[in-house]
Amino acid sequence: MKREIRKLNKTSNHSYSVVIPKDIVRKYKWRERQRLTVEDRGKGVVIIRDLKKR
């Protein structure tokens, strides 16, 4: 897996954003406004997954 360096951008007083590389978005077939889950695993690890509808 190729390592990508990204900046953390402040978007408002209450949120931040990180730009995900286009090749990763295409790999997982994500689209604009796709709903994703963000999980904090601690020790600097954050997991982003597609929201599974139940």
Helices and strands as residue ranges (DSSP letters): E 9-10, E 16-17, H 22-27, E 36-42, E 45-50
